[in-house]
Amino acid sequence: MKALLSVFFVRSAEIVPCPCCQSRLHVIGSRKRTWIQGSGSRAKIIIRRLRCLGCHKIHHELPNFLVPYRRHEAQVIEDAVMDKAAPAGVEESTIRRWRQWFETFAPYAAGCLESIAHRFQWTVESASAPPQTALHRIGRIVGSDRGWLERVVRPIANLHLWVHTRSAL
């Protein structure tokens, strides 16, 4: 059964093109990742590691509900950023860090999304007045309905435009 599953994963990964150069991706392994659900409970998922056969970059196959380098699901972070009720079991200092992160991330994300929209000729909602904030600019592209953070993260991360502060030593 394990051999059958590994063959399925390799075949399915070869169909997905590299977001950077469009070459084939090859499964090179997996790792466990803990994520914190909206209820506050922890769960483990398996993240596949993929290497591009063209540019040799390594990609991690994250589900839509996760934000890179964050443990909580995207909806919890979105609620905290939008000043909604404090999520269950999340410390105030964590919420403050998310808000600071989003304050610096939003203008970058808006610029990335505008560039991606132009590149792929997405339909963008027109506004009668210029958007006042980065969040308004983001909303014109991905909408402002619940789940907008997931819709922001996916294209930026998949096109390898995600900026992180971790450094490899």
DRENDO-1510 file (C-alpha; in Angstrom, 1 decimal, always signed):
<recs>
REC; n; res; u; v; w
REC; 1; MET; +0.0; +0.0; +0.0 .
REC; 2; LYS; +2.8; +2.4; +0.9 .
REC; 3; ALA; +4.5; +1.8; -2.5 .
REC; 4; LEU; +1.2; +2.4; -4.3 .
REC; 5; LEU; +0.7; +5.7; -2.4 .
REC; 6; SER; +4.2; +6.9; -3.2 .
REC; 7; VAL; +3.7; +6.1; -6.9 .
REC; 8; PHE; +0.4; +8.1; -6.8 .
REC; 9; PHE; +2.1; +11.1; -5.2 .
REC; 10; VAL; +5.0; +11.1; -7.7 .
REC; 11; ARG; +2.7; +10.9; -10.7 .
REC; 12; SER; +0.4; +13.7; -9.4 .
REC; 13; ALA; +3.4; +16.0; -8.6 .
REC; 14; GLU; +4.8; +15.6; -12.1 .
REC; 15; ILE; +1.6; +17.0; -13.5 .
REC; 16; VAL; +1.9; +20.2; -11.5 .
REC; 17; PRO; +4.3; +22.6; -13.0 .
REC; 18; CYS; +6.9; +24.6; -11.1 .
REC; 19; PRO; +5.5; +28.1; -10.3 .
REC; 20; CYS; +8.9; +29.6; -11.2 .
REC; 21; CYS; +9.9; +28.0; -14.5 .
REC; 22; GLN; +7.0; +25.7; -15.4 .
REC; 23; SER; +9.2; +22.6; -15.3 .
REC; 24; ARG; +8.1; +19.4; -13.7 .
REC; 25; LEU; +8.2; +18.9; -9.9 .
REC; 26; HIS; +9.4; +15.8; -8.3 .
REC; 27; VAL; +8.6; +14.6; -4.8 .
REC; 28; ILE; +11.7; +14.5; -2.6 .
REC; 29; GLY; +10.1; +13.8; +0.7 .
REC; 30; SER; +7.6; +15.1; +3.2 .
REC; 31; ARG; +7.6; +16.5; +6.7 .
REC; 32; LYS; +5.0; +16.8; +9.5 .
REC; 33; ARG; +3.7; +20.2; +10.4 .
REC; 34; THR; +1.6; +21.2; +13.4 .
REC; 35; TRP; -1.1; +23.7; +12.8 .
REC; 36; ILE; -3.5; +25.3; +15.2 .
REC; 37; GLN; -7.2; +25.2; +14.2 .
REC; 38; GLY; -9.7; +27.9; +14.8 .
REC; 39; SER; -11.0; +26.1; +17.9 .
REC; 40; GLY; -7.5; +26.2; +19.4 .
REC; 41; SER; -6.8; +22.5; +19.1 .
REC; 42; ARG; -3.6; +21.3; +17.4 .
REC; 43; ALA; -3.5; +18.9; +14.5 .
REC; 44; LYS; -0.7; +17.4; +12.4 .
REC; 45; ILE; -0.6; +17.3; +8.6 .
REC; 46; ILE; +2.0; +16.0; +6.2 .
REC; 47; ILE; +3.5; +18.6; +3.8 .
REC; 48; ARG; +5.1; +17.3; +0.6 .
REC; 49; ARG; +8.5; +18.7; -0.4 .
REC; 50; LEU; +8.9; +19.1; -4.2 .
REC; 51; ARG; +12.0; +19.9; -6.2 .
REC; 52; CYS; +11.8; +21.4; -9.6 .
REC; 53; LEU; +13.7; +19.5; -12.3 .
REC; 54; GLY; +14.4; +22.7; -14.2 .
REC; 55; CYS; +15.5; +25.4; -11.7 .
REC; 56; HIS; +16.1; +23.0; -8.7 .
REC; 57; LYS; +14.1; +25.1; -6.3 .
REC; 58; ILE; +12.4; +23.3; -3.4 .
REC; 59; HIS; +8.7; +23.9; -2.9 .
REC; 60; HIS; +6.4; +22.9; -0.1 .
REC; 61; GLU; +2.8; +22.0; -0.9 .
REC; 62; LEU; +0.8; +23.9; +1.7 .
REC; 63; PRO; -2.9; +23.6; +1.9 .
REC; 64; ASN; -4.9; +26.8; +1.3 .
REC; 65; PHE; -5.9; +27.3; +4.9 .
REC; 66; LEU; -2.2; +27.8; +6.0 .
REC; 67; VAL; -0.1; +30.9; +5.7 .
REC; 68; PRO; +3.6; +30.3; +5.2 .
REC; 69; TYR; +5.6; +30.6; +8.4 .
REC; 70; ARG; +2.4; +30.8; +10.6 .
REC; 71; ARG; +1.0; +28.0; +12.8 .
REC; 72; HIS; -2.6; +29.2; +13.0 .
REC; 73; GLU; -5.0; +28.7; +10.1 .
REC; 74; ALA; -5.5; +31.7; +7.8 .
REC; 75; GLN; -9.0; +32.4; +9.0 .
REC; 76; VAL; -7.9; +32.9; +12.6 .
REC; 77; ILE; -5.2; +35.4; +11.4 .
REC; 78; GLU; -7.6; +37.1; +9.1 .
REC; 79; ASP; -10.1; +37.6; +12.0 .
REC; 80; ALA; -7.4; +39.0; +14.2 .
REC; 81; VAL; -6.1; +41.4; +11.6 .
REC; 82; MET; -9.7; +42.6; +11.0 .
REC; 83; ASP; -10.2; +43.4; +14.7 .
REC; 84; LYS; -12.8; +40.8; +15.1 .
REC; 85; ALA; -13.3; +38.8; +18.4 .
REC; 86; ALA; -10.1; +37.4; +19.8 .
REC; 87; PRO; -9.6; +33.8; +18.6 .
REC; 88; ALA; -9.8; +31.0; +21.2 .
REC; 89; GLY; -6.5; +30.4; +23.0 .
REC; 90; VAL; -4.4; +33.0; +21.1 .
REC; 91; GLU; -2.3; +35.3; +23.3 .
REC; 92; GLU; -2.6; +39.1; +22.9 .
REC; 93; SER; +1.1; +39.3; +22.0 .
REC; 94; THR; +0.5; +36.9; +19.1 .
REC; 95; ILE; -2.4; +39.0; +17.8 .
REC; 96; ARG; -0.3; +42.1; +18.1 .
REC; 97; ARG; +2.6; +40.5; +16.1 .
REC; 98; TRP; +0.1; +39.4; +13.4 .
REC; 99; ARG; -1.2; +42.9; +13.1 .
REC; 100; GLN; +2.3; +44.3; +12.8 .
REC; 101; TRP; +3.2; +41.7; +10.2 .
REC; 102; PHE; +0.1; +42.5; +8.2 .
REC; 103; GLU; +0.7; +46.2; +8.4 .
REC; 104; THR; +4.1; +45.7; +6.6 .
REC; 105; PHE; +2.9; +42.8; +4.4 .
REC; 106; ALA; -0.3; +44.4; +3.0 .
REC; 107; PRO; +1.4; +47.1; +0.7 .
REC; 108; TYR; +3.7; +44.4; -0.6 .
REC; 109; ALA; +0.9; +42.0; -1.1 .
REC; 110; ALA; -1.2; +44.6; -2.9 .
REC; 111; GLY; +1.6; +45.4; -5.3 .
REC; 112; CYS; +2.2; +41.7; -5.9 .
REC; 113; LEU; -1.4; +41.0; -6.6 .
REC; 114; GLU; -1.7; +44.0; -8.9 .
REC; 115; SER; +1.3; +42.8; -10.8 .
REC; 116; ILE; -0.1; +39.2; -11.0 .
REC; 117; ALA; -3.5; +40.5; -12.1 .
REC; 118; HIS; -1.9; +42.4; -14.9 .
REC; 119; ARG; +0.4; +39.5; -15.9 .
REC; 120; PHE; -2.4; +37.0; -16.0 .
REC; 121; GLN; -5.1; +39.4; -17.2 .
REC; 122; TRP; -7.4; +38.9; -14.2 .
REC; 123; THR; -10.6; +40.9; -14.0 .
REC; 124; VAL; -10.1; +43.5; -11.3 .
REC; 125; GLU; -13.0; +45.4; -9.7 .
REC; 126; SER; -12.9; +49.0; -10.7 .
REC; 127; ALA; -13.3; +51.6; -8.1 .
REC; 128; SER; -14.9; +55.1; -8.4 .
REC; 129; ALA; -12.2; +56.5; -6.2 .
REC; 130; PRO; -8.6; +55.4; -5.7 .
REC; 131; PRO; -8.2; +52.9; -2.9 .
REC; 132; GLN; -7.1; +54.5; +0.3 .
REC; 133; THR; -5.4; +51.6; +2.0 .
REC; 134; ALA; -3.5; +48.5; +0.9 .
REC; 135; LEU; -6.4; +46.4; +2.3 .
REC; 136; HIS; -8.7; +48.2; -0.2 .
REC; 137; ARG; -6.3; +47.5; -3.0 .
REC; 138; ILE; -6.1; +43.9; -2.0 .
REC; 139; GLY; -9.9; +43.7; -1.8 .
REC; 140; ARG; -10.3; +45.0; -5.4 .
REC; 141; ILE; -8.4; +41.9; -6.6 .
REC; 142; VAL; -9.4; +39.1; -4.3 .
REC; 143; GLY; -12.6; +40.4; -2.8 .
REC; 144; SER; -13.4; +41.3; +0.7 .
REC; 145; ASP; -15.6; +38.2; +1.5 .
REC; 146; ARG; -14.5; +35.9; +4.3 .
REC; 147; GLY; -11.4; +33.9; +3.4 .
REC; 148; TRP; -9.7; +36.8; +1.6 .
REC; 149; LEU; -6.3; +36.1; +3.3 .
REC; 150; GLU; -6.2; +32.6; +1.7 .
REC; 151; ARG; -6.9; +34.2; -1.7 .
REC; 152; VAL; -4.0; +36.6; -1.1 .
REC; 153; VAL; -1.5; +34.0; +0.1 .
REC; 154; ARG; -2.0; +31.4; -2.6 .
REC; 155; PRO; -0.9; +33.3; -5.8 .
REC; 156; ILE; +1.9; +35.1; -4.0 .
REC; 157; ALA; +3.3; +31.9; -2.5 .
REC; 158; ASN; +2.8; +29.8; -5.6 .
REC; 159; LEU; +4.6; +32.3; -7.8 .
REC; 160; HIS; +7.5; +32.2; -5.3 .
REC; 161; LEU; +7.1; +35.9; -4.3 .
REC; 162; TRP; +6.6; +35.2; -0.6 .
REC; 163; VAL; +9.1; +37.3; +1.4 .
REC; 164; HIS; +10.3; +35.8; +4.7 .
REC; 165; THR; +12.7; +37.0; +7.3 .
REC; 166; ARG; +14.4; +33.7; +8.0 .
REC; 167; SER; +18.0; +33.5; +7.0 .
REC; 168; ALA; +19.9; +30.4; +6.2 .
REC; 169; LEU; +23.2; +30.2; +8.0 .
</recs>
